[in-house]
């Protein structure tokens, strides 16, 4: 159900990028204005992430997930009436809180990768089925479909799953609970180099990932106007689903075999931000359509290893307040994503070249990866005068 929920989340998220070209024609938007509209999604992130994560740590991620999904499902369905997108989601902070409380360290990589693959399945669905709906029924139908299916998911979870006793695998004493984290302790945690490195790497990865997802449909439509749209909207995300699951299996296997958790997280992040950037650079020169699809698929597929790297590292460092901390990370990533989506649109409009955009993405990824490789760790930093940790 979490996989399916994440899948529907990305159906809603990717509705605007898929429909951006048609909506730009309808409303007369320039590339810069299209960047502003697609970047509007991140304003919702900025204003809800920390609050959503904090509430998830306090009352449980599953309850916040239900409320959040119901909210963004309704907003997505109403988007055609508003002619603008403003989905506010606390999905991922809730997942971080939920998994840190209920999943063992050696199983988190595969679980987060499985749920992460739901995002690519959602992108695949809206890229394939959404493209057909876009051509036959207009851009409004994509938003109506995503909103309706998400609403049905919320109804199913509320009716059948949120029943009975909720058990956690880890309970902290009162000295170590998230509700007991004072402002002083939060400041102390953020002075830790490993926490700062994780936040910075997530900030860089999120901004490039969101920007890439926002602009890829436009890149293919502008560069290869006569190519079949479903090919570039489907193949990269099929690769991403398999890659995400493979990365999760490998990371958990290495940890269970005795490899240091921090080394595994860094290796996965190197694949996600380092190797994938090589394929982004290859897109800077003129390519045939099949070559562009192959390089984009490789870049997107390798980027999914982030689910077993920085994305799960927050649960290593601070499981007692993973929701709040991940919410802060996502807030930072949303803000930089907003800026990078806008800057990308400006660069495309001014230079008429996609090479500058892909070079910018590579530079941002390289900075984030370098900091994480130097300072990233996986030792807990949220234990202050903790008398005991009880596993139940």
Number of C-alpha atoms within 10 A of each C-alpha: 12 19 19 16 23 25 25 28 25 20 31 28 28 28 28 24 22 27 22 23 20 17 19 15 10 9 9 12 17 15 21 18 15 24 25 19 23 25 25 20 21 28 17 19 25 23 16 18 28 22 16 27 30 25 19 28 26 16 10 20 26 21 15 21 25 21 15 19 26 18 18 24 28 18 21 29 23 17 18 16 10 11 11 16 23 20 23 22 26 29 26 22 32 30 25 28 31 21 24 25 24 16 16 13 17 16 17 25 30 23 22 25 30 23 24 27 26 26 26 28 24 26 29 26 21 30 29 20 15 28 22 15 17 21 12 10 12 15 22 19 18 27 28 20 20 27 26 15 18 27 20 14 20 19 15 14 18 15 10 8 11 13 9 6 6 9 10 15 13 17 17 18 15 14 15 20 19 21 13 13 17 10 9 8 14 12 10 12 18 15 11 13 16 24 24 18 23 26 27 21 28 26 24 24 28 22 25 26 18 22 26 22 17 25 22 16 21 18 15 20 16 12 16 15 11 10 13 12 17 16 15 25 24 22 17 22 24 18 20 27 23 16 21 29 23 16 26 26 19 17 28 21 17 15 19 14 10 8 13 13 22 17 18 20 28 23 18 24 29 24 21 27 30 22 16 24 26 15 21 23 19 18 20 16 10 12 14 9 16 12 13 22 20 16 20 24 22 21 26 28 24 26 25 31 32 30 29 31 30 27 25 25 31 25 26 23 22 24 28 27 27 31 37 28 27 30 29 24 25 28 22 23 27 26 20 23 29 25 17 24 28 22 18 24 23 20 18 17 14 11 11 11 14 22 18 16 27 20 18 19 23 20 14 19 26 19 16 22 26 16 17 25 20 12 14 25 23 23 13 16 18 22 20 12 10 13 12 13 12 10 9 8
